[in-house]
Amino acid sequence: MSRFQLGYMYALSPIHPGGEGDLGNILDIVRETHTNFPYIPGSSLRGCLRNEVKYCGQNDAMVIANRLFGDELDTSTGKMGVHQVWFGDARLLWVPMRTMELEGKGDVFTWVSCHTLIRDHALLSGQGKTLPTLPDSPVGTRTGTYWVADSQITVGAMPNGLAKATELPKWAASLEGEVKSTWDDCRIILPDDDFDVLMEHALWTQIRNKITAEDSTNGKTQPGSAEVFWTDICIPRDTILYFAWGYRKDTPVHASDHKVLMSVVNALFQVGGQANVGRGWVQGWVAKDQSPENLNEPAIEPEFESQGEETQILISAGA
């Protein structure tokens, strides 16, 4: 692998990254074994980006997709083409909390992270050497006593050094205004144990009805219709995630292919399941848009069909 890089995603709608296990009518999501935190598998991220490149509007989009991601599986031979680009799992970094109450003054909106998430991101982003020692007690940009359900957390002031060390290296242009300014003022870092408790209240859940038709002969519901609802669990909107990505060292990369890929990653795209009901929309961006080292052609500006004007994204937080 060459030129290890980081990318980020800001969730604009709840994300269902896939289920795990048989939990009856509870559709849980895939989780990391060692932390139990939800994540988006790299295979899911890679698949959705391949699809975005495939339908990016260029005449040779399919050829570009096959060069970057490899030929699709040939069912007759069981073989796939060699890929040029790879994508790792997308992990949580900052999780929104909408049910927190500050000093009894009503609900507030804030992002929450923990020691494990901050440290793991720092190792990949190169901030590990400058990351100060993380305090044993909760700290944040807004101090006070917070309530979540029946839990109470007293948050102290976040040291300036820690606040600077945990800043994102870059934001998408569409998030630079209202979203970034709100994030700067509303974030809390918790010890891992406290974060584990809060995660039970942070995940997006929805009870959905199963519509059953009546039997046309006797007016009764069909057999097996006792389960009339199930519970969806998703990563909530406004979550910030990060992922590692890069190019293979042994495979030359077309500069024009790189430009097409960056136009897709630095834009809106859909990841995960339940796309038919609007799940999984994210704003993506990369920390550094560096050209790959092993180019085999000069840069050529790709030609796209008209995509319309970019829309400014505003945060939906109520406080």
RODO-2510 file (C-alpha; in nm, 4 decimals, decimal comma):
residues 319
     n   res          X          Y          Z
     1     m     0,0000     0,0000     0,0000
     2     s     0,1160     0,3562    -0,0609
     3     r     0,0259     0,7031     0,0625
     4     f    -0,1965     0,6122     0,3547
     5     q    -0,4695     0,8781     0,3773
     6     l    -0,7767     0,9662     0,5818
     7     g    -1,1284     1,0445     0,4728
     8     y    -1,4291     1,1679     0,6697
     9     m    -1,8060     1,1394     0,6510
    10     y    -2,0771     1,3560     0,8058
    11     a    -2,4108     1,1730     0,8306
    12     l    -2,7010     1,3677     0,6817
    13     s    -2,9508     1,0893     0,7550
    14     p    -2,9460     0,7785     0,9786
    15     i    -2,7055     0,5102     0,8529
    16     h    -2,7833     0,1380     0,8642
    17     p    -2,4471    -0,0264     0,7859
    18     g    -2,5834    -0,3815     0,7839
    19     g    -2,7201    -0,6278     1,0361
    20     e    -2,5448    -0,8789     1,2556
    21     g    -2,6874    -1,1922     1,4098
    22     d    -3,0442    -1,3134     1,4502
    23     l    -3,2240    -1,0967     1,7045
    24     g    -3,5802    -1,1693     1,5982
    25     n    -3,7611    -0,8470     1,5172
    26     i    -3,4738    -0,6255     1,6393
    27     l    -3,2590    -0,5266     1,3400
    28     d    -2,9305    -0,4534     1,5156
    29     i    -2,6287    -0,3189     1,3280
    30     v    -2,2785    -0,4514     1,2799
    31     r    -2,0491    -0,3640     1,5719
    32     e    -1,6799    -0,3852     1,6540
    33     t    -1,6057    -0,6884     1,8686
    34     h    -1,3621    -0,5146     2,1033
    35     t    -1,5641    -0,1944     2,1632
    36     n    -1,9224    -0,2903     2,0704
    37     f    -1,9437     0,0399     1,8798
    38     p    -2,1183     0,0378     1,5408
    39     y    -1,9091     0,0937     1,2282
    40     i    -1,9411     0,0857     0,8498
    41     p    -1,7474    -0,2067     0,6965
    42     g    -1,4875    -0,1101     0,4389
    43     s    -1,6514    -0,3436     0,1872
    44     s    -1,9768    -0,1470     0,2152
    45     l    -1,7971     0,1866     0,1729
    46     r    -1,5969     0,0552    -0,1214
    47     g    -1,9092    -0,0819    -0,2888
    48     c    -2,1049     0,2428    -0,2658
    49     l    -1,8116     0,4500    -0,3964
    50     r    -1,7616     0,2098    -0,6847
    51     n    -2,1276     0,2573    -0,7710
    52     e    -2,0885     0,6373    -0,7530
    53     v    -1,7918     0,6254    -0,9923
    54     k    -1,9814     0,3888    -1,2216
    55     y    -2,2617     0,6442    -1,2575
    56     c    -2,0530     0,9622    -1,2310
    57     g    -2,1643     1,0924    -1,5710
    58     q    -1,8524     1,0224    -1,7768
    59     n    -1,8707     0,8260    -2,0992
    60     d    -1,6025     0,5818    -1,9812
    61     a    -1,7258     0,5647    -1,6209
    62     m    -1,7494     0,1838    -1,6217
    63     v    -1,3900     0,1535    -1,7439
    64     i    -1,2715     0,3915    -1,4699
    65     a    -1,4642     0,1994    -1,2040
    66     n    -1,3076    -0,1282    -1,3180
    67     r    -0,9574     0,0221    -1,3189
    68     l    -0,9956     0,1682    -0,9687
    69     f    -1,1921    -0,1070    -0,7972
    70     g    -1,1153    -0,4086    -1,0159
    71     d    -1,3436    -0,5972    -1,2516
    72     e    -1,6603    -0,7239    -1,0902
    73     l    -1,6867    -1,0898    -0,9969
    74     d    -1,7026    -1,3229    -1,2969
    75     t    -1,9495    -1,5878    -1,1854
    76     s    -1,8259    -1,8352    -1,4477
    77     t    -1,4635    -1,8286    -1,3273
    78     g    -1,5041    -1,6967    -0,9726
    79     k    -1,2320    -1,4369    -1,0366
    80     m    -1,2213    -1,0601    -0,9843
    81     g    -0,9962    -0,7946    -1,1362
    82     v    -0,7013    -0,6348    -0,9559
    83     h    -0,7972    -0,3175    -0,7714
    84     q    -0,5964     0,0060    -0,7459
    85     v    -0,7690     0,1742    -0,4504
    86     w    -0,8589     0,0324    -0,1084
    87     f    -1,0873     0,1566     0,1705
    88     g    -1,0853     0,0654     0,5386
    89     d    -1,3731     0,0539     0,7854
    90     a    -1,5449     0,3829     0,8694
    91     r    -1,5336     0,4279     1,2483
    92     l    -1,7110     0,6621     1,4859
    93     l    -1,5338     0,9807     1,5915
    94     w    -1,8014     1,2212     1,7211
    95     v    -2,1553     1,1069     1,8034
    96     p    -2,4446     1,3560     1,8420
    97     m    -2,6530     1,3591     2,1600
    98     r    -2,9926     1,5286     2,1352
    99     t    -3,1378     1,4067     2,4645
   100     m    -2,8939     1,5783     2,6998
   101     e    -3,0229     1,8383     2,9447
   102     l    -2,7892     2,1061     3,0834
   103     e    -2,8450     2,2520     3,4322
   104     g    -3,2179     2,1833     3,4111
   105     k    -3,2582     2,4422     3,1321
   106     g    -3,3948     2,2097     2,8684
   107     d    -3,2424     1,9831     2,6053
   108     v    -2,9175     2,0789     2,4368
   109     f    -2,7373     1,9406     2,1324
   110     t    -2,3752     1,8332     2,1613
   111     w    -2,1267     1,5910     2,0079
   112     v    -1,9658     1,3303     2,2318
   113     s    -1,6500     1,1234     2,1909
   114     c    -1,4340     0,9133     2,4225
   115     h    -1,0712     0,8281     2,4927
   116     t    -1,0670     0,5194     2,2689
   117     l    -1,2135     0,6986     1,9666
   118     i    -0,9888     1,0040     2,0097
   119     r    -0,6714     0,7961     2,0511
   120     d    -0,7444     0,5650     1,7573
   121     h    -0,8104     0,8613     1,5278
   122     a    -0,4939     1,0363     1,6482
   123     l    -0,2832     0,7324     1,5558
   124     l    -0,4079     0,7402     1,1957
   125     s    -0,4164     1,1181     1,1530
   126     g    -0,0627     1,1730     1,2810
   127     q    -0,1859     1,3665     1,5856
   128     g    -0,0712     1,0980     1,8284
   129     k     0,2548     1,2763     1,9174
   130     t     0,0775     1,6041     1,9963
   131     l    -0,2243     1,4557     2,1761
   132     p    -0,2166     1,5562     2,5454
   133     t    -0,2957     1,3118     2,8230
   134     l    -0,6708     1,2587     2,8267
   135     p    -0,8296     1,3487     3,1633
   136     d    -1,0039     1,0854     3,3751
   137     s    -1,3151     1,3029     3,4112
   138     p    -1,5525     1,4412     3,1440
   139     v    -1,4408     1,7657     2,9764
   140     g    -1,6094     1,9785     2,7128
   141     t    -1,6492     2,3169     2,5500
   142     r    -1,9646     2,3821     2,7571
   143     t    -1,9212     2,3095     3,1257
   144     g    -2,1956     2,2114     3,3672
   145     t    -2,4051     1,9174     3,4800
   146     y    -2,5755     1,7163     3,2082
   147     w    -2,8566     1,4636     3,2399
   148     v    -2,9227     1,1782     2,9971
   149     a    -3,2211     0,9666     3,1004
   150     d    -3,1377     0,8763     3,4621
   151     s    -2,7617     0,9399     3,4309
   152     q    -2,5874     1,2579     3,5454
   153     i    -2,2487     1,3812     3,4205
   154     t    -2,0507     1,6803     3,5438
   155     v    -1,8407     1,8243     3,2611
   156     g    -1,5339     2,0373     3,3295
   157     a    -1,3571     2,2782     3,0956
   158     m    -1,1664     2,1253     2,8048
   159     p    -0,7991     2,2332     2,8124
   160     n    -0,6991     2,4489     2,5154
   161     g    -0,4293     2,2034     2,4146
   162     l    -0,6757     1,9149     2,4042
   163     a    -0,9340     2,1179     2,2121
   164     k    -0,6741     2,2038     1,9469
   165     a    -0,5338     1,8510     1,9298
   166     t    -0,8785     1,7016     1,8650
   167     e    -0,9719     1,9380     1,5822
   168     l    -1,0353     1,7802     1,2444
   169     p    -0,7524     1,8458     0,9952
   170     k    -1,0051     1,9643     0,7371
   171     w    -1,3795     2,0133     0,6830
   172     a    -1,5896     1,9827     0,3697
   173     a    -1,6644     2,3244     0,2203
   174     s    -2,0387     2,2751     0,2685
   175     l    -1,9862     2,2165     0,6435
   176     e    -1,7451     2,5032     0,7096
   177     g    -2,0116     2,7502     0,8232
   178     e    -2,2927     2,6636     1,0626
   179     v    -2,1959     2,3011     1,1251
   180     k    -1,8287     2,3609     1,2086
   181     s    -1,9043     2,6613     1,4317
   182     t    -2,1619     2,4568     1,6237
   183     w    -1,9159     2,1674     1,6560
   184     d    -1,6467     2,4022     1,7893
   185     d    -1,8795     2,5141     2,0708
   186     c    -2,0619     2,1895     2,1527
   187     r    -1,8447     1,8843     2,2165
   188     i    -1,7653     1,6644     2,5140
   189     i    -1,4935     1,4026     2,5684
   190     l    -1,5851     1,1253     2,8124
   191     p    -1,3975     0,8367     2,9730
   192     d    -1,4744     0,5119     2,7937
   193     d    -1,7075     0,3734     3,0630
   194     d    -1,9273     0,6850     3,0621
   195     f    -1,9372     0,6838     2,6833
   196     d    -2,0526     0,3213     2,6800
   197     v    -2,3551     0,4214     2,8894
   198     l    -2,4382     0,7204     2,6700
   199     m    -2,4177     0,5132     2,3513
   200     e    -2,7272     0,3243     2,4629
   201     h    -2,9204     0,6520     2,4251
   202     a    -2,7337     0,7909     2,1224
   203     l    -2,8197     0,5328     1,8569
   204     w    -3,1145     0,6124     1,6327
   205     t    -3,4048     0,3701     1,6819
   206     q    -3,7418     0,3381     1,5145
   207     i    -4,0292     0,0954     1,5614
   208     r    -4,1708     0,0057     1,2212
   209     n    -4,5002    -0,1698     1,1522
   210     k    -4,5303    -0,4753     0,9339
   211     i    -4,8414    -0,4370     0,7189
   212     t    -5,0242    -0,7675     0,6729
   213     a    -5,2988    -0,8327     0,4219
   214     e    -5,6226    -1,0057     0,5140
   215     d    -5,7006    -1,3434     0,3661
   216     s    -5,9571    -1,2971     0,0908
   217     t    -6,1536    -1,6074     0,1895
   218     n    -6,2146    -1,5762     0,5625
   219     g    -6,1133    -1,2188     0,6488
   220     k    -5,8428    -1,3339     0,8900
   221     t    -5,4835    -1,2226     0,8864
   222     q    -5,2389    -1,4577     0,7226
   223     p    -5,0356    -1,7085     0,9244
   224     g    -4,7191    -1,5690     1,0788
   225     s    -4,8571    -1,2164     1,1142
   226     a    -4,8104    -1,2046     1,4917
   227     e    -4,4905    -1,0019     1,4525
   228     v    -4,6524    -0,6718     1,3567
   229     f    -4,3495    -0,4509     1,4241
   230     w    -3,9739    -0,4542     1,4392
   231     t    -3,7122    -0,2164     1,5753
   232     d    -3,4549    -0,0498     1,3486
   233     i    -3,1228     0,0635     1,4978
   234     c    -2,9053     0,3075     1,3006
   235     i    -2,6052     0,5348     1,3400
   236     p    -2,7725     0,8757     1,3943
   237     r    -2,7531     1,1703     1,1565
   238     d    -2,4889     1,4362     1,2366
   239     t    -2,2417     1,1601     1,3337
   240     i    -1,8828     1,2229     1,2194
   241     l    -1,6917     0,9144     1,1019
   242     y    -1,3446     0,8615     0,9559
   243     f    -1,1855     0,5957     0,7357
   244     a    -0,8429     0,5076     0,5987
   245     w    -0,7878     0,4726     0,2263
   246     g    -0,5077     0,4640    -0,0293
   247     y    -0,3713     0,3240    -0,3552
   248     r    -0,1762     0,0058    -0,4162
   249     k     0,1946     0,0668    -0,4624
   250     d     0,2387    -0,1910    -0,7387
   251     t    -0,0406    -0,0724    -0,9712
   252     p    -0,0080     0,2518    -1,1754
   253     v    -0,2907     0,5011    -1,1273
   254     h    -0,4310     0,7265    -1,3997
   255     a    -0,4334     1,0895    -1,2863
   256     s    -0,7727     1,1394    -1,4487
   257     d    -0,9075     0,8377    -1,2560
   258     h    -0,7840     0,9945    -0,9320
   259     k    -0,9677     1,3172    -1,0146
   260     v    -1,2894     1,1256    -1,0771
   261     l    -1,2536     0,9386    -0,7472
   262     m    -1,1923     1,2619    -0,5566
   263     s    -1,4976     1,4216    -0,7175
   264     v    -1,7024     1,1335    -0,5748
   265     v    -1,5462     1,1089    -0,2280
   266     n    -1,5626     1,4878    -0,1760
   267     a    -1,9362     1,4979    -0,2384
   268     l    -2,2696     1,3590    -0,1238
   269     f    -2,3100     0,9821    -0,1510
   270     q    -2,5180     0,7051     0,0016
   271     v    -2,3745     0,4212     0,2099
   272     g    -2,5293     0,1255     0,3901
   273     g    -2,8719    -0,0301     0,3619
   274     q    -3,2323     0,0911     0,3421
   275     a    -3,1511     0,3407     0,0665
   276     n    -3,5118     0,3186    -0,0540
   277     v    -3,6234     0,5098     0,2574
   278     g    -3,3426     0,7665     0,2455
   279     r    -3,0963     0,6095     0,4865
   280     g    -2,7216     0,6520     0,4549
   281     w    -2,6748     0,9966     0,2971
   282     v    -2,3378     1,1443     0,3940
   283     q    -2,1140     1,4364     0,3006
   284     g    -1,7677     1,2995     0,2358
   285     w    -1,4253     1,4614     0,2154
   286     v    -1,0572     1,3728     0,2403
   287     a    -0,8050     1,5279     0,4770
   288     k    -0,5470     1,5863     0,2012
   289     d    -0,6163     1,5660    -0,1706
   290     q    -0,2728     1,4412    -0,2731
   291     s    -0,2095     1,2894    -0,6132
   292     p    -0,0872     0,9276    -0,6019
   293     e     0,2856     0,8723    -0,6365
   294     n     0,2628     0,6105    -0,9112
   295     l     0,0921     0,8100    -1,1877
   296     n     0,1178     0,6766    -1,5427
   297     e    -0,0268     0,9732    -1,7330
   298     p    -0,0475     1,3526    -1,7017
   299     a    -0,3513     1,4976    -1,5272
   300     i    -0,6548     1,5327    -1,7538
   301     e    -0,9638     1,7147    -1,6404
   302     p    -1,2530     1,4643    -1,6496
   303     e    -1,5693     1,5736    -1,8268
   304     f    -1,8959     1,5304    -1,6397
   305     e    -2,2575     1,5838    -1,7198
   306     s    -2,4141     1,8875    -1,5530
   307     q    -2,4750     1,8111    -1,1849
   308     g    -2,6333     2,1377    -1,0655
   309     e    -2,5104     2,3787    -0,8023
   310     e    -2,3745     2,2726    -0,4648
   311     t    -2,6148     2,3255    -0,1772
   312     q    -2,5058     2,4607     0,1596
   313     i    -2,5725     2,2061     0,4356
   314     l    -2,7127     2,3372     0,7609
   315     i    -2,7231     2,1460     1,0883
   316     s    -3,0645     2,0437     1,2115
   317     a    -2,9850     2,0767     1,5827
   318     g    -3,2503     2,2417     1,7873
   319     a    -3,0132     2,3925     2,0440
***
